[in-house]
């Protein structure tokens, strides 16, 4: 049987990846270009305003860049595995933060 904590972690991981995908897809619709970490190279105010977006969109960007690198640049599978683990942990943390924020906003924090 799966423990309650493991199930909550899985939901947070899935929610984090789903949120990252939705944010990047929405950005691409409106900006007509894919989201990337190059948003941090803009002017100071734009770069600062991009940080909250990138905090939650990073898992998708990391995995997209990793898959592209594996296909087009034939990157080592060890690098791909490490990048996937990093994106997964980032997604877990971002998903947990987003779920807790939604619970707090709904008044379910007790």
C-alpha positions as CSV (number, residue, x, y, z in Angstrom):
1,X,0.0,0.0,0.0
2,X,1.2,3.5,-0.8
3,X,1.6,5.9,2.1
4,X,-0.3,9.1,2.3
5,X,2.9,11.1,2.2
6,X,4.1,9.4,-1.0
7,X,0.7,10.0,-2.6
8,X,0.8,13.7,-1.7
9,X,4.4,14.0,-3.1
10,X,3.3,12.4,-6.3
11,X,0.3,14.8,-6.6
12,X,2.6,17.7,-5.9
13,X,5.1,16.5,-8.5
14,X,2.4,16.1,-11.1
15,X,0.8,19.4,-10.3
16,X,4.2,21.1,-10.5
17,X,4.8,19.7,-14.0
18,X,1.3,20.5,-15.1
19,X,1.6,24.1,-13.9
20,X,5.0,24.5,-15.6
21,X,3.6,23.2,-18.8
22,X,0.6,25.5,-18.7
23,X,2.7,28.6,-17.9
24,X,5.1,27.9,-20.7
25,X,2.3,27.2,-23.2
26,X,0.5,30.3,-22.2
27,X,3.7,32.3,-22.5
28,X,4.3,30.9,-26.0
29,X,0.8,31.8,-27.1
30,X,1.1,35.4,-26.0
31,X,4.8,36.1,-26.7
32,X,4.9,34.0,-29.9
33,X,8.2,32.4,-28.8
34,X,9.0,29.7,-26.3
35,X,9.8,30.6,-22.7
36,X,13.5,30.3,-21.7
37,X,15.9,31.4,-19.1
38,X,17.1,34.2,-21.4
39,X,14.3,36.2,-19.8
40,X,16.8,36.9,-17.1
41,X,19.0,38.8,-19.6
42,X,16.5,41.6,-20.1
43,X,16.5,44.9,-18.4
44,X,16.6,44.9,-14.6
45,X,12.9,45.4,-14.1
46,X,11.9,42.8,-16.7
47,X,14.4,40.3,-15.4
48,X,13.1,40.8,-11.9
49,X,9.5,40.4,-13.0
50,X,10.4,37.2,-14.8
51,X,11.8,35.5,-11.7
52,X,8.4,34.4,-10.2
53,X,7.3,33.1,-13.6
54,X,10.6,31.1,-14.1
55,X,10.4,29.7,-10.6
56,X,7.2,27.8,-11.6
57,X,8.0,27.3,-15.3
58,X,11.6,26.0,-14.9
59,X,10.8,22.3,-14.8
60,X,9.2,22.4,-18.2
61,X,12.1,24.6,-19.7
62,X,14.7,22.3,-18.2
63,X,13.1,19.1,-19.6
64,X,12.4,20.7,-23.0
65,X,16.1,21.8,-23.3
66,X,17.3,18.4,-22.2
67,X,15.2,16.5,-24.7
68,X,16.3,18.8,-27.5
69,X,19.9,18.5,-26.4
70,X,19.6,14.7,-26.4
71,X,18.1,14.6,-29.8
72,X,20.1,17.3,-31.6
73,X,23.4,17.3,-29.8
74,X,23.5,13.6,-28.7
75,X,24.1,14.5,-25.1
76,X,25.2,11.8,-22.6
77,X,22.4,9.8,-21.0
78,X,23.9,10.6,-17.6
79,X,23.4,14.3,-18.2
80,X,19.9,13.7,-19.3
81,X,19.2,11.6,-16.2
82,X,20.7,14.3,-13.9
83,X,18.7,17.1,-15.6
84,X,15.5,15.0,-15.3
85,X,16.1,14.5,-11.5
86,X,16.7,18.2,-11.0
87,X,13.6,19.1,-13.0
88,X,11.6,16.6,-11.0
89,X,12.8,17.9,-7.6
90,X,12.1,21.5,-8.8
91,X,8.7,20.4,-9.9
92,X,8.0,18.8,-6.5
93,X,9.0,21.9,-4.6
94,X,7.1,24.3,-6.9
95,X,4.0,22.0,-6.9
96,X,4.0,21.8,-3.1
97,X,4.3,25.6,-2.9
98,X,1.5,26.1,-5.4
99,X,-0.8,23.6,-3.7
100,X,-0.2,25.1,-0.3
101,X,-0.9,28.6,-1.7
102,X,-4.1,27.4,-3.2
103,X,-5.1,25.7,0.1
104,X,-4.3,28.9,2.0
105,X,-6.3,31.0,-0.5
106,X,-9.3,28.6,-0.1
107,X,-9.1,28.7,3.7
108,X,-8.2,25.0,4.0
109,X,-5.0,25.5,5.9
110,X,-6.0,23.8,9.1
